[in-house]
Amino acid sequence: MPAEQLCSSCVKAKRGKNGKVQECLVLKNLLGKTGRCFAYSNDPDFWDNLRQQVELYNTRKASAG
């Protein structure tokens, strides 16, 4: 199975000091521990891009309402 859809290489996984995956920061279960995960991302800028998109959404929502 390709490693690119597993928790071990996902930027959305919370890791302990030893570097091992502790939990998923997006889902309640670690789907990528045993199979491919639909929420997987290896984009190093994922959290920054998400923050920007949320700010843009909030700005548009405030302007419309």
DRENSE-186054 format. One record per atom (N, C-alpha, C): atom name; x, y, z; residue in one letter; chain. Coordinates in pm, 1 decimal. Layout:
[atom 'CA'; [X; Y; Z]; 'a'; 'A'];
...
***
This chain:
[atom 'N'; [84.8; -118.0; 0.0]; 'm'; 'A'];
[atom 'CA'; [0.0; 0.0; 0.0]; 'm'; 'A'];
[atom 'C'; [89.5; 124.5; 0.0]; 'm'; 'A'];
[atom 'N'; [55.3; 224.2; -80.7]; 'p'; 'A'];
[atom 'CA'; [137.0; 345.4; -85.2]; 'p'; 'A'];
[atom 'C'; [137.4; 417.0; 49.1]; 'p'; 'A'];
[atom 'N'; [253.9; 461.1; 90.2]; 'a'; 'A'];
[atom 'CA'; [267.3; 529.4; 219.1]; 'a'; 'A'];
[atom 'C'; [202.0; 666.4; 218.0]; 'a'; 'A'];
[atom 'N'; [174.4; 723.0; 100.6]; 'e'; 'A'];
[atom 'CA'; [124.4; 859.6; 96.2]; 'e'; 'A'];
[atom 'C'; [-18.1; 875.5; 145.9]; 'e'; 'A'];
[atom 'N'; [-88.9; 769.9; 178.1]; 'q'; 'A'];
[atom 'CA'; [-222.7; 784.6; 233.3]; 'q'; 'A'];
[atom 'C'; [-232.8; 723.6; 372.5]; 'q'; 'A'];
[atom 'N'; [-122.2; 712.8; 440.3]; 'l'; 'A'];
[atom 'CA'; [-120.6; 655.9; 574.0]; 'l'; 'A'];
[atom 'C'; [-90.3; 764.2; 677.3]; 'l'; 'A'];
[atom 'N'; [-135.0; 741.7; 799.1]; 'c'; 'A'];
[atom 'CA'; [-114.6; 837.7; 908.1]; 'c'; 'A'];
[atom 'C'; [33.7; 872.0; 927.5]; 'c'; 'A'];
[atom 'N'; [119.3; 776.1; 904.2]; 's'; 'A'];
[atom 'CA'; [261.8; 796.3; 929.8]; 's'; 'A'];
[atom 'C'; [324.1; 907.3; 845.7]; 's'; 'A'];
[atom 'N'; [259.5; 942.6; 732.1]; 's'; 'A'];
[atom 'CA'; [313.9; 1049.2; 647.9]; 's'; 'A'];
[atom 'C'; [216.7; 1165.8; 629.6]; 's'; 'A'];
[atom 'N'; [113.8; 1172.1; 712.6]; 'c'; 'A'];
[atom 'CA'; [10.5; 1275.5; 699.5]; 'c'; 'A'];
[atom 'C'; [42.3; 1396.3; 787.1]; 'c'; 'A'];
[atom 'N'; [21.6; 1516.6; 733.5]; 'v'; 'A'];
[atom 'CA'; [48.2; 1638.9; 810.2]; 'v'; 'A'];
[atom 'C'; [-63.0; 1668.8; 910.4]; 'v'; 'A'];
[atom 'N'; [-174.0; 1596.0; 902.6]; 'k'; 'A'];
[atom 'CA'; [-286.4; 1617.3; 993.7]; 'k'; 'A'];
[atom 'C'; [-278.1; 1529.3; 1118.0]; 'k'; 'A'];
[atom 'N'; [-168.9; 1456.6; 1133.7]; 'a'; 'A'];
[atom 'CA'; [-152.1; 1367.4; 1247.8]; 'a'; 'A'];
[atom 'C'; [-72.8; 1436.5; 1358.4]; 'a'; 'A'];
[atom 'N'; [-122.6; 1423.8; 1480.7]; 'k'; 'A'];
[atom 'CA'; [-50.8; 1477.3; 1597.3]; 'k'; 'A'];
[atom 'C'; [51.6; 1373.3; 1640.6]; 'k'; 'A'];
[atom 'N'; [174.2; 1417.4; 1654.9]; 'r'; 'A'];
[atom 'CA'; [282.0; 1326.4; 1692.2]; 'r'; 'A'];
[atom 'C'; [336.1; 1359.1; 1830.5]; 'r'; 'A'];
[atom 'N'; [382.5; 1256.5; 1897.3]; 'g'; 'A'];
[atom 'CA'; [444.3; 1273.8; 2027.8]; 'g'; 'A'];
[atom 'C'; [589.9; 1315.6; 2012.6]; 'g'; 'A'];
[atom 'N'; [657.6; 1332.2; 2122.8]; 'k'; 'A'];
[atom 'CA'; [799.0; 1372.8; 2119.6]; 'k'; 'A'];
[atom 'C'; [886.2; 1270.4; 2047.6]; 'k'; 'A'];
[atom 'N'; [842.6; 1144.8; 2049.4]; 'n'; 'A'];
[atom 'CA'; [919.1; 1039.5; 1981.2]; 'n'; 'A'];
[atom 'C'; [889.8; 1033.6; 1832.0]; 'n'; 'A'];
[atom 'N'; [796.4; 1117.5; 1784.6]; 'g'; 'A'];
[atom 'CA'; [763.5; 1123.2; 1643.3]; 'g'; 'A'];
[atom 'C'; [653.8; 1028.4; 1599.3]; 'g'; 'A'];
[atom 'N'; [606.3; 943.3; 1689.8]; 'k'; 'A'];
[atom 'CA'; [500.7; 848.8; 1655.8]; 'k'; 'A'];
[atom 'C'; [364.8; 918.0; 1657.5]; 'k'; 'A'];
[atom 'N'; [277.3; 875.1; 1568.7]; 'v'; 'A'];
[atom 'CA'; [142.6; 931.8; 1557.9]; 'v'; 'A'];
[atom 'C'; [63.3; 897.8; 1682.8]; 'v'; 'A'];
[atom 'N'; [2.7; 1001.8; 1742.9]; 'q'; 'A'];
[atom 'CA'; [-80.6; 982.6; 1861.3]; 'q'; 'A'];
[atom 'C'; [-228.4; 988.9; 1827.8]; 'q'; 'A'];
[atom 'N'; [-266.1; 1084.6; 1742.5]; 'e'; 'A'];
[atom 'CA'; [-406.0; 1098.7; 1704.6]; 'e'; 'A'];
[atom 'C'; [-416.9; 1179.2; 1576.5]; 'e'; 'A'];
[atom 'N'; [-533.0; 1169.0; 1514.9]; 'c'; 'A'];
[atom 'CA'; [-562.5; 1248.0; 1395.7]; 'c'; 'A'];
[atom 'C'; [-623.6; 1379.6; 1441.6]; 'c'; 'A'];
[atom 'N'; [-579.1; 1490.2; 1383.7]; 'l'; 'A'];
[atom 'CA'; [-631.2; 1621.1; 1421.3]; 'l'; 'A'];
[atom 'C'; [-758.0; 1656.6; 1343.6]; 'l'; 'A'];
[atom 'N'; [-801.4; 1569.0; 1253.4]; 'v'; 'A'];
[atom 'CA'; [-918.4; 1594.9; 1170.6]; 'v'; 'A'];
[atom 'C'; [-1031.1; 1495.6; 1201.4]; 'v'; 'A'];
[atom 'N'; [-997.4; 1370.8; 1215.8]; 'l'; 'A'];
[atom 'CA'; [-1096.9; 1265.3; 1234.0]; 'l'; 'A'];
[atom 'C'; [-1091.4; 1208.3; 1375.2]; 'l'; 'A'];
[atom 'N'; [-1195.2; 1139.8; 1414.6]; 'k'; 'A'];
[atom 'CA'; [-1199.3; 1075.3; 1546.7]; 'k'; 'A'];
[atom 'C'; [-1119.2; 946.7; 1548.7]; 'k'; 'A'];
[atom 'N'; [-1105.9; 882.2; 1433.5]; 'n'; 'A'];
[atom 'CA'; [-1032.2; 756.5; 1423.0]; 'n'; 'A'];
[atom 'C'; [-912.5; 772.7; 1330.1]; 'n'; 'A'];
[atom 'N'; [-810.7; 695.0; 1353.6]; 'l'; 'A'];
[atom 'CA'; [-692.4; 695.2; 1267.7]; 'l'; 'A'];
[atom 'C'; [-714.6; 595.7; 1153.7]; 'l'; 'A'];
[atom 'N'; [-785.7; 638.2; 1050.1]; 'l'; 'A'];
[atom 'CA'; [-816.9; 549.5; 938.1]; 'l'; 'A'];
[atom 'C'; [-691.5; 504.6; 864.8]; 'l'; 'A'];
[atom 'N'; [-592.2; 590.3; 859.3]; 'g'; 'A'];
[atom 'CA'; [-470.1; 560.2; 786.2]; 'g'; 'A'];
[atom 'C'; [-375.0; 467.4; 858.4]; 'g'; 'A'];
[atom 'N'; [-412.2; 421.1; 976.6]; 'k'; 'A'];
[atom 'CA'; [-327.2; 324.2; 1045.9]; 'k'; 'A'];
[atom 'C'; [-337.8; 187.2; 979.8]; 'k'; 'A'];
[atom 'N'; [-455.2; 155.1; 925.8]; 't'; 'A'];
[atom 'CA'; [-477.0; 23.0; 868.0]; 't'; 'A'];
[atom 'C'; [-514.7; 26.7; 720.3]; 't'; 'A'];
[atom 'N'; [-540.9; 143.4; 666.2]; 'g'; 'A'];
[atom 'CA'; [-580.6; 154.4; 526.3]; 'g'; 'A'];
[atom 'C'; [-569.9; 297.5; 478.7]; 'g'; 'A'];
[atom 'N'; [-615.7; 320.9; 358.8]; 'r'; 'A'];
[atom 'CA'; [-609.9; 454.8; 300.9]; 'r'; 'A'];
[atom 'C'; [-712.1; 544.9; 367.9]; 'r'; 'A'];
[atom 'N'; [-676.1; 670.2; 384.1]; 'c'; 'A'];
[atom 'CA'; [-761.7; 767.0; 451.4]; 'c'; 'A'];
[atom 'C'; [-806.3; 874.6; 352.9]; 'c'; 'A'];
[atom 'N'; [-936.2; 904.1; 347.9]; 'f'; 'A'];
[atom 'CA'; [-987.9; 1004.4; 255.4]; 'f'; 'A'];
[atom 'C'; [-948.8; 1146.3; 296.3]; 'f'; 'A'];
[atom 'N'; [-909.8; 1168.9; 421.0]; 'a'; 'A'];
[atom 'CA'; [-874.2; 1302.4; 469.4]; 'a'; 'A'];
[atom 'C'; [-723.5; 1326.7; 465.8]; 'a'; 'A'];
[atom 'N'; [-647.9; 1236.4; 407.0]; 'y'; 'A'];
[atom 'CA'; [-502.3; 1244.1; 404.2]; 'y'; 'A'];
[atom 'C'; [-450.9; 1369.0; 332.4]; 'y'; 'A'];
[atom 'N'; [-341.8; 1424.4; 382.0]; 's'; 'A'];
[atom 'CA'; [-273.0; 1533.1; 312.7]; 's'; 'A'];
[atom 'C'; [-124.5; 1528.8; 344.7]; 's'; 'A'];
[atom 'N'; [-42.1; 1544.1; 243.7]; 'n'; 'A'];
[atom 'CA'; [101.5; 1556.0; 265.6]; 'n'; 'A'];
[atom 'C'; [149.6; 1696.4; 230.1]; 'n'; 'A'];
[atom 'N'; [54.4; 1788.6; 214.8]; 'd'; 'A'];
[atom 'CA'; [85.1; 1928.3; 182.6]; 'd'; 'A'];
[atom 'C'; [142.9; 1996.6; 306.4]; 'd'; 'A'];
[atom 'N'; [269.3; 2037.5; 303.1]; 'p'; 'A'];
[atom 'CA'; [329.6; 2100.0; 420.9]; 'p'; 'A'];
[atom 'C'; [264.0; 2233.0; 457.4]; 'p'; 'A'];
[atom 'N'; [192.8; 2293.8; 364.0]; 'd'; 'A'];
[atom 'CA'; [125.8; 2421.5; 390.7]; 'd'; 'A'];
[atom 'C'; [-23.1; 2403.5; 420.9]; 'd'; 'A'];
[atom 'N'; [-65.4; 2281.6; 449.6]; 'f'; 'A'];
[atom 'CA'; [-207.2; 2253.8; 470.2]; 'f'; 'A'];
[atom 'C'; [-270.0; 2345.2; 575.4]; 'f'; 'A'];
[atom 'N'; [-209.8; 2354.6; 693.0]; 'w'; 'A'];
[atom 'CA'; [-269.4; 2432.3; 803.0]; 'w'; 'A'];
[atom 'C'; [-271.0; 2580.7; 770.6]; 'w'; 'A'];
[atom 'N'; [-166.8; 2633.5; 705.3]; 'd'; 'A'];
[atom 'CA'; [-165.4; 2774.9; 666.0]; 'd'; 'A'];
[atom 'C'; [-273.2; 2803.1; 561.5]; 'd'; 'A'];
[atom 'N'; [-285.5; 2714.4; 463.6]; 'n'; 'A'];
[atom 'CA'; [-388.2; 2731.4; 360.3]; 'n'; 'A'];
[atom 'C'; [-528.3; 2723.4; 420.3]; 'n'; 'A'];
[atom 'N'; [-547.0; 2631.8; 513.0]; 'l'; 'A'];
[atom 'CA'; [-676.6; 2618.9; 578.6]; 'l'; 'A'];
[atom 'C'; [-711.2; 2745.1; 655.1]; 'l'; 'A'];
[atom 'N'; [-615.7; 2798.8; 728.4]; 'r'; 'A'];
[atom 'CA'; [-636.2; 2921.8; 805.2]; 'r'; 'A'];
[atom 'C'; [-675.1; 3038.0; 712.6]; 'r'; 'A'];
[atom 'N'; [-607.1; 3048.7; 600.0]; 'q'; 'A'];
[atom 'CA'; [-637.5; 3154.9; 503.4]; 'q'; 'A'];
[atom 'C'; [-777.8; 3139.0; 446.1]; 'q'; 'A'];
[atom 'N'; [-816.6; 3016.6; 414.6]; 'q'; 'A'];
[atom 'CA'; [-949.2; 2992.3; 359.2]; 'q'; 'A'];
[atom 'C'; [-1059.0; 3024.0; 461.2]; 'q'; 'A'];
[atom 'N'; [-1035.3; 2991.9; 587.0]; 'v'; 'A'];
[atom 'CA'; [-1133.2; 3022.4; 692.2]; 'v'; 'A'];
[atom 'C'; [-1146.4; 3173.1; 709.9]; 'v'; 'A'];
[atom 'N'; [-1034.3; 3244.3; 708.7]; 'e'; 'A'];
[atom 'CA'; [-1038.4; 3390.4; 720.4]; 'e'; 'A'];
[atom 'C'; [-1114.2; 3451.8; 602.0]; 'e'; 'A'];
[atom 'N'; [-1089.3; 3402.5; 482.0]; 'l'; 'A'];
[atom 'CA'; [-1159.1; 3451.6; 363.4]; 'l'; 'A'];
[atom 'C'; [-1309.7; 3425.7; 374.6]; 'l'; 'A'];
[atom 'N'; [-1345.8; 3306.7; 418.1]; 'y'; 'A'];
[atom 'CA'; [-1486.5; 3271.9; 436.1]; 'y'; 'A'];
[atom 'C'; [-1552.6; 3365.1; 538.1]; 'y'; 'A'];
[atom 'N'; [-1486.3; 3386.3; 651.1]; 'n'; 'A'];
[atom 'CA'; [-1542.5; 3472.2; 755.0]; 'n'; 'A'];
[atom 'C'; [-1557.2; 3617.4; 706.9]; 'n'; 'A'];
[atom 'N'; [-1462.4; 3664.4; 627.0]; 't'; 'A'];
[atom 'CA'; [-1469.4; 3799.6; 571.7]; 't'; 'A'];
[atom 'C'; [-1588.8; 3811.8; 476.3]; 't'; 'A'];
[atom 'N'; [-1604.8; 3713.3; 388.8]; 'r'; 'A'];
[atom 'CA'; [-1717.4; 3715.8; 295.0]; 'r'; 'A'];
[atom 'C'; [-1850.6; 3705.5; 368.1]; 'r'; 'A'];
[atom 'N'; [-1855.7; 3621.8; 470.5]; 'k'; 'A'];
[atom 'CA'; [-1978.3; 3602.5; 547.0]; 'k'; 'A'];
[atom 'C'; [-2017.4; 3733.4; 618.5]; 'k'; 'A'];
[atom 'N'; [-1916.3; 3801.9; 677.1]; 'a'; 'A'];
[atom 'CA'; [-1941.6; 3928.4; 746.5]; 'a'; 'A'];
[atom 'C'; [-1987.8; 4036.8; 648.5]; 'a'; 'A'];
[atom 'N'; [-1932.9; 4036.3; 528.7]; 's'; 'A'];
[atom 'CA'; [-1969.3; 4135.7; 427.1]; 's'; 'A'];
[atom 'C'; [-2112.2; 4114.1; 376.6]; 's'; 'A'];
[atom 'N'; [-2151.6; 3988.2; 367.9]; 'a'; 'A'];
[atom 'CA'; [-2284.3; 3955.1; 315.0]; 'a'; 'A'];
[atom 'C'; [-2394.2; 3976.8; 417.1]; 'a'; 'A'];
[atom 'N'; [-2360.6; 3967.3; 543.8]; 'g'; 'A'];
[atom 'CA'; [-2466.3; 3973.6; 645.4]; 'g'; 'A'];
[atom 'C'; [-2468.7; 4100.8; 714.8]; 'g'; 'A'];
***
